[in-house]
Amino acid sequence: MNNTDQISKELSNVLTTLLSGNNMYLLHHRMQERWGYQGLAGKARESSMLAFKNSLQVMERLLFLENHPASFHYEEIKLGYTCEEQLSYQYKFELDFSGLLRKAIALCIDKNDSVSRKLLDDIYQSNQQQIDWLETQFRKINKSGLRDFLSEQLESQFRRFDDLLYRKRMEACTPC
């Protein structure tokens, strides 16, 4: 197996994972949106779009290397039936993906493919940001409790209405 074939195989693995992650995040987005947790739903949508954008870049790289993406299948997509369960599945997904990316980056370094390495480094950075965000959500849940955490994620229209009422009360209290 030559260098390009080895790198293409790893890029195909990354592509499979990205497309699976896109689907997981998209499904989580739709579920959370239906439940009214717009804060979480927005982040899941953003993560889905990023995974899709990254998958397009990996496809382009594979095609440039004159390889077609290997025949692939989606990985098992863990849905979760609560927001906390979904966050846990996302976290496990991102940690596993991090290991796959490190392996692919090491191969690129070994085979002197700086272009693929740069692409994978960029994806790895966004992966690490997602891990940090998820860890922050778990800290918030531990600190304030799941109920308070979820109330913060509720549709912003309710919070805007509460803010409007608060401002009206404050305006009524201040002398002209």
Secondary structure as the mmCIF struct_conf table of DSSP 4:
data_model
#
loop_
_struct_conf.conf_type_id
_struct_conf.id
_struct_conf.beg_label_comp_id
_struct_conf.beg_label_asym_id
_struct_conf.beg_label_seq_id
_struct_conf.end_label_comp_id
_struct_conf.end_label_asym_id
_struct_conf.end_label_seq_id
HELX_RH_AL_P HELX_RH_AL_P1 ASN A 3 TRP A 35
TURN_TY1_P TURN_TY1_P1 GLY A 36 GLY A 36
HELX_RH_AL_P HELX_RH_AL_P2 GLN A 38 PHE A 64
TURN_TY1_P TURN_TY1_P2 LEU A 65 GLU A 66
HELX_LH_PP_P HELX_LH_PP_P1 HIS A 68 SER A 71
HELX_LH_PP_P HELX_LH_PP_P2 TYR A 74 LYS A 78
BEND BEND1 TYR A 81 THR A 82
HELX_RH_AL_P HELX_RH_AL_P3 CYS A 83 ASP A 110
TURN_TY1_P TURN_TY1_P3 LYS A 111 ASN A 112
HELX_RH_AL_P HELX_RH_AL_P4 SER A 114 SER A 144
HELX_RH_AL_P HELX_RH_AL_P5 LEU A 146 GLU A 152
TURN_TY1_P TURN_TY1_P4 GLN A 153 GLN A 153
BEND BEND2 LEU A 154 LEU A 154
HELX_RH_AL_P HELX_RH_AL_P6 SER A 156 CYS A 173
BEND BEND3 THR A 174 THR A 174
#
